[in-house]
Amino acid sequence: MSPPFDPALLWAVSAGVWPVAGGVLFLLRGVDPLVAAVWAAGVVVCVLLAISRRTEPELLSALRWGAVVTLAGGAGALATGGDVTAFLAAQALPVAVVSAAVLRPLARRTGWVRPPQVRVRLTWTVAGSHAGLIAFSLMQDLRGLPLIHADVASLVTLGTMFEIAVAVAIYVLWHGRQSVTNR
């Protein structure tokens, strides 16, 4: 009899929760030993999940791409001093991991998401879309515009990014459906 939950899914969710908890503690307390310990625990959980041999490909992909987007976005936020960009960069890893965690149970119910390649590509799509959102925030920082008072060019850019993300997700799902029906 299998457990009521998937251990890999539990690891993935905990890997996504640690950075959020660390971010909240940082906002409340600043840099102190507790915040450093929470961040270190998150790194340990992510490393353990990444080296696990039983890790599903979409979870491993989410960890890798989420970490890359977090580091790149964090570097951009440090260069420009943008608080919203830093927040979005800190949330890239949890967003990617949670998206992969949602795809696993969905794959059991939907044939379109069942192939592992489709789940990995959807994880890439989420990570890439989040990277685009970080780039948009960075662009706003560089232009000196707040996110809540966007101009026409900013709204067109954001709308185009959203349309591209949806089109890529539809293509990945369609391609997954074709591979399932051709078997």
C-alpha positions in Angstrom: 0.0 0.0 0.0 1.4 3.4 -1.0 1.5 6.3 1.4 -1.3 8.9 1.0 1.3 11.5 -0.1 4.3 11.3 -2.4 7.6 11.8 -0.5 9.1 13.6 -3.5 6.2 16.0 -3.6 6.6 16.6 0.1 10.3 17.4 -0.4 9.5 19.7 -3.3 6.9 21.7 -1.4 9.2 22.1 1.6 11.9 23.3 -0.8 9.5 25.9 -2.1 8.3 26.9 1.4 11.8 27.6 2.9 12.7 30.6 0.8 9.2 32.1 1.4 9.6 31.6 5.2 13.1 33.1 5.0 11.9 36.1 3.0 9.1 36.8 5.6 11.6 36.5 8.4 14.0 38.9 6.6 11.2 41.5 6.3 10.3 41.1 9.9 13.7 40.8 11.6 16.3 41.8 9.1 19.5 39.8 8.9 20.0 37.7 12.0 21.0 34.1 12.9 17.4 32.8 12.6 17.0 34.2 9.1 20.4 32.7 8.1 19.4 29.3 9.6 16.1 29.3 7.6 17.9 30.1 4.4 20.6 27.5 5.1 17.8 24.9 5.8 16.2 25.8 2.5 19.5 25.3 0.6 20.0 21.9 2.3 16.5 20.8 1.3 17.0 21.9 -2.3 20.4 20.2 -2.5 19.0 16.9 -1.0 16.2 17.0 -3.5 18.5 17.7 -6.4 20.8 14.8 -5.6 18.1 12.4 -4.8 17.9 9.5 -7.4 14.2 9.2 -7.0 13.4 12.8 -8.0 11.0 13.2 -10.8 12.4 15.2 -13.8 10.0 18.1 -13.5 10.9 18.6 -9.8 14.6 18.5 -10.6 14.0 20.9 -13.6 12.1 23.3 -11.3 14.9 23.3 -8.8 17.5 24.0 -11.4 15.6 26.7 -13.3 14.1 28.2 -10.2 17.6 28.6 -8.7 19.0 30.1 -11.9 16.2 32.6 -12.2 16.5 33.5 -8.5 20.2 34.1 -8.7 20.0 36.1 -12.0 17.1 38.1 -10.8 18.7 38.7 -7.4 21.9 40.0 -9.1 19.8 42.4 -11.2 17.9 43.6 -8.1 21.2 44.2 -6.3 22.5 46.2 -9.3 19.5 48.4 -9.5 18.3 48.4 -5.9 14.8 47.4 -6.8 12.8 46.0 -3.9 10.0 44.5 -6.0 12.6 42.9 -8.3 14.3 41.4 -5.3 11.0 40.1 -4.0 10.1 38.6 -7.4 13.6 37.0 -7.7 13.3 35.5 -4.2 10.0 33.9 -5.2 11.2 32.3 -8.5 12.3 29.1 -6.8 9.1 28.5 -4.9 7.0 29.4 -7.9 8.8 26.9 -10.1 8.8 24.1 -7.5 5.1 24.6 -6.6 4.2 24.5 -10.4 6.1 21.2 -10.7 4.4 19.9 -7.6 1.0 20.7 -9.1 1.8 19.0 -12.3 2.5 15.6 -10.7 -1.1 14.9 -9.4 -2.5 16.5 -12.6 -0.5 14.0 -14.7 -2.4 11.1 -13.0 -5.7 12.6 -14.2 -4.9 14.2 -17.5 -3.2 12.4 -20.4 -1.9 15.6 -21.9 0.4 16.2 -18.9 1.3 12.5 -18.4 4.6 12.4 -20.4 7.5 13.6 -18.3 8.8 15.8 -21.1 5.6 17.8 -21.1 5.8 18.4 -17.4 9.4 19.4 -17.7 8.6 21.8 -20.5 5.7 23.3 -18.6 8.1 23.8 -15.7 10.5 25.6 -18.1 7.6 27.7 -19.3 6.7 28.8 -15.7 10.3 29.6 -14.9 10.8 31.5 -18.1 7.6 33.5 -17.5 8.7 34.3 -14.0 12.1 35.4 -15.4 10.2 37.7 -17.9 8.3 39.2 -15.0 11.6 39.8 -13.1 13.0 41.4 -16.3 9.9 43.6 -16.6 10.3 44.7 -13.0 14.0 45.4 -13.7 13.0 47.4 -16.7 10.7 49.5 -14.6 13.4 50.0 -12.0 15.9 51.2 -14.7 13.3 53.5 -16.2 12.4 54.9 -12.7 8.8 53.9 -13.0 6.8 52.2 -10.2 5.0 49.0 -11.1 1.6 50.4 -10.1 1.9 53.5 -12.4 2.9 51.7 -15.6 2.9 53.6 -18.9 1.6 52.4 -22.2 4.9 50.8 -23.3 5.1 48.9 -20.0 1.5 47.6 -20.3 2.1 46.5 -23.9 5.3 44.7 -22.8 3.5 43.0 -20.0 0.6 42.0 -22.2 3.0 40.6 -24.9 4.9 38.6 -22.3 1.6 37.1 -21.0 0.5 36.2 -24.5 3.8 34.5 -25.2 3.7 32.5 -22.0 0.1 31.3 -22.7 1.0 30.5 -26.3 4.1 28.4 -25.2 2.0 26.6 -22.6 -0.7 25.8 -25.2 1.9 24.6 -27.6 3.6 22.3 -25.0 0.2 20.9 -24.0 -0.8 20.4 -27.7 2.5 18.7 -28.4 1.9 16.5 -25.4 -1.5 15.6 -26.5 -0.2 14.6 -30.0 2.5 12.4 -28.5 -0.2 10.6 -26.3 -2.6 10.1 -29.2 0.2 8.8 -31.6 1.2 6.0 -29.3 
